[in-house]
């Protein structure tokens, strides 16, 4: 199994060279008003290789740049952003499972956090209509186009995960361990409950571990996205401490 590591290349020539040797360029971001011949040629080459072309403004390129320099083109490389449930769990990294989520905006933030932290994908168990799913995509700031976001029942997702050898880790305030006390690396599906009801006892019993993000204030719980961020960052810390930057 190979986790769906995503990485960024910047610069017209660098991206052109990557396309020339067949590297998996999935997304190309260029400024919409850049009509220079070399830019238009790169767009056509990227499209011919199956890449999704995003046309943005100067602010988009500046926001997506990682080293402070603003290039005329930025590309994402990595695994195919689309997959079915079996294909997602064949990748062997981290998958976030949002069990009966209630609010589309929270799911959108969660999708963005999952992508930023290098997860393989997100599975959502929620009765969202078309408008709700559109809201998820909007709030994710395009992250839903960079990794698989699938809509399945929790039981179905956990069945596939178990068959693929994934560990299941729940995030719930009844957990007995902090995130840094549990191994969060390797093939793992993180299960997060609804903002209203959390995770039930039957579902918690199916998990290999239940972690609790520490709290010290008066309000009894974090926002869904904040809890996901805390655990995602701890997973990245554990991977970095083991020198496993490329095994997200």
C-alpha positions in Angstrom: 0.0 0.0 0.0 1.3 3.5 -0.9 -0.1 6.6 0.9 -1.3 9.3 -1.4 1.5 11.8 -0.7 0.9 15.2 -2.4 3.6 17.7 -3.1 4.0 21.0 -4.8 6.1 22.3 -7.7 6.4 26.0 -8.6 7.5 27.7 -11.7 6.7 27.3 -15.4 9.9 25.5 -16.4 9.9 23.2 -13.3 6.4 22.1 -14.0 7.1 21.7 -17.8 10.0 19.4 -17.0 7.8 17.4 -14.6 5.2 16.9 -17.4 8.0 15.9 -19.8 9.1 13.0 -17.7 5.6 11.8 -16.9 5.4 12.9 -13.3 1.8 12.8 -11.9 0.7 16.4 -12.2 -2.9 16.5 -11.0 -3.6 20.3 -10.6 -2.1 23.3 -12.3 -2.8 26.8 -10.9 -2.0 29.8 -13.1 -3.2 33.4 -13.1 -6.3 33.8 -15.2 -4.9 36.9 -17.0 -1.5 35.4 -17.9 -1.8 35.1 -21.7 1.9 34.6 -22.3 2.6 31.9 -25.0 4.6 29.8 -22.6 1.8 29.8 -20.0 -0.8 28.9 -22.6 1.4 26.1 -23.8 1.8 24.7 -20.3 -1.9 24.8 -19.7 -2.6 22.8 -22.9 0.1 20.3 -22.0 -1.2 19.9 -18.5 -4.8 19.4 -19.8 -3.6 16.8 -22.3 -2.0 14.9 -19.4 -5.3 14.9 -17.5 -4.5 17.6 -15.0 -7.2 19.9 -13.6 -6.4 23.5 -14.5 -7.3 26.2 -12.0 -7.4 29.9 -13.1 -6.9 32.2 -10.2 -5.8 35.7 -9.3 -2.5 37.0 -8.0 -3.8 36.5 -4.5 -4.4 32.8 -5.1 -0.9 32.3 -6.3 0.5 34.2 -3.4 -1.6 32.3 -0.9 -0.6 28.9 -2.4 3.1 29.7 -2.5 5.1 28.0 0.2 8.4 29.8 0.3 7.3 33.4 0.0 8.1 33.7 -3.6 5.2 34.1 -6.1 5.6 32.0 -9.2 3.5 32.3 -12.3 2.4 28.6 -12.0 2.0 26.1 -9.2 1.3 22.4 -9.6 0.1 19.7 -7.3 1.6 16.2 -7.8 0.6 12.9 -6.3 -2.1 10.3 -6.3 -5.3 10.6 -8.3 -7.6 13.0 -6.4 -10.6 10.6 -7.1 -11.1 7.1 -5.8 -13.8 4.8 -4.7 -13.9 3.4 -1.2 -11.8 0.3 -1.9 -9.3 2.5 -3.8 -9.1 5.0 -0.9 -8.3 2.3 1.7 -5.8 0.7 -0.6 -3.5 3.7 -0.2 -2.5 2.9 3.4 -2.3 6.3 5.0 -4.7 8.4 7.1 -8.5 8.5 6.4 -10.9 10.7 8.3 -14.4 9.4 8.9 -17.0 11.9 9.9 -19.9 10.0 11.5 -23.3 11.7 11.1 -21.9 15.2 10.9 -24.6 17.8 11.3 -23.1 21.0 9.8 -21.8 21.4 6.2 -19.5 24.2 7.2 -17.8 22.1 9.8 -17.3 19.3 7.2 -15.8 21.7 4.8 -13.3 22.9 7.3 -12.5 19.2 8.2 -11.9 18.4 4.5 -9.5 21.3 4.3 -7.7 20.2 7.4 -7.4 16.7 6.2 -5.9 17.8 2.9 -3.4 20.2 4.5 -2.3 17.5 6.9 -1.7 15.0 4.2 -4.6 12.6 4.7 -5.5 10.2 1.9 -9.1 11.1 2.0 -12.3 11.8 3.9 -15.4 9.7 4.3 -18.6 11.5 5.3 -21.7 9.8 6.8 -24.3 12.6 6.7 -27.7 13.1 5.2 -26.6 16.2 3.2 -28.6 17.4 0.2 -27.0 19.0 -2.9 -26.9 22.4 -1.4 -25.2 21.1 1.8 -22.6 19.3 -0.3 -22.0 22.5 -2.3 -21.4 24.3 1.0 -18.9 21.7 2.0 -17.0 22.2 -1.2 -17.1 26.0 -0.9 -15.8 26.0 2.7 -13.1 23.5 1.9 -11.5 26.2 -0.3 -11.0 23.7 -3.1 -9.5 21.0 -0.9 -12.3 18.6 -1.9 -10.8 18.6 -5.4 -7.4 17.5 -4.2 -8.3 14.3 -2.4 -11.2 11.8 -2.3 -14.2 13.0 -0.4 -16.7 10.1 -0.3 -20.2 9.8 1.1 -20.8 6.4 2.7 -22.3 4.9 5.8 -19.9 4.5 8.7 -20.4 0.7 8.9 -19.5 0.3 5.2 -16.3 2.4 5.6 -15.2 0.6 8.7 -15.8 -2.8 7.1 -13.5 -1.9 4.2 -10.9 -0.4 6.6 -10.8 -3.5 8.7 -10.4 -5.7 5.6 -7.4 -3.5 4.6 -5.7 -3.8 7.9 -6.4 -0.3 9.2 -6.5 0.6 12.9 -9.5 2.6 14.0 -9.0 5.5 16.4 -11.9 7.5 17.7 -11.7 11.1 18.9 -14.2 11.6 21.8 -14.3 13.3 25.1 -14.6 10.0 26.9 -11.2 8.9 25.7 -8.6 7.8 28.3 -5.5 8.8 26.3 -4.2 12.0 24.9 -3.3 12.0 21.2 0.4 11.9 21.9 0.0 8.8 24.0 -1.3 6.8 21.0 0.5 5.7 17.8 -1.2 7.8 15.1 1.0 6.7 12.2 0.5 4.0 9.6 -2.8 3.0 8.1 -5.4 4.5 10.4 -9.0 5.7 10.1 -9.8 8.5 12.5 -13.5 8.5 13.5 -15.1 11.7 14.7 -18.7 12.0 15.8 -21.4 14.5 15.2 -21.3 17.9 16.8 -24.5 17.1 18.7 -24.3 13.5 19.7 -20.6 12.4 19.4 -20.0 8.7 19.0 -22.2 6.0 20.6 -20.9 3.2 22.8 -21.3 0.5 20.2 -19.1 2.4 17.7 -16.5 3.3 20.3 -16.3 -0.4 21.2 -15.3 -1.2 17.6 -12.3 1.2 17.8 -8.7 0.2 18.7 -8.2 3.3 20.7 -10.2 6.4 21.9 -8.3 9.6 22.3 -9.4 12.7 24.1 -8.0 16.2 23.2 -7.2 17.8 26.5 -9.4 20.7 27.6 -8.9 23.2 30.3 -11.7 25.8 29.9 -15.3 26.1 30.9 -16.8 25.2 27.6 -17.0 21.4 27.5 -15.9 20.6 23.9 -13.9 21.9 20.9 -15.4 22.7 17.6 -15.2 19.6 15.3 -12.6 21.1 13.1 -10.4 22.2 16.0 -10.3 18.6 17.4 -9.4 17.2 14.0 -6.6 19.8 13.6 -5.1 18.9 17.0 -5.0 15.2 16.1 -3.8 15.8 12.6 -1.0 18.0 13.8 0.1 15.3 16.3 0.1 12.7 13.6 2.4 14.9 11.6 4.7 15.4 14.6 4.9 11.7 15.2 5.8 11.1 11.5 8.4 13.8 11.6 10.0 12.4 14.7 10.4 9.1 12.9 11.7 10.7 9.8 8.6 9.5 7.9 7.8 12.8 6.2 6.9 11.0 3.0 4.7 8.4 4.6 1.7 10.4 5.5 
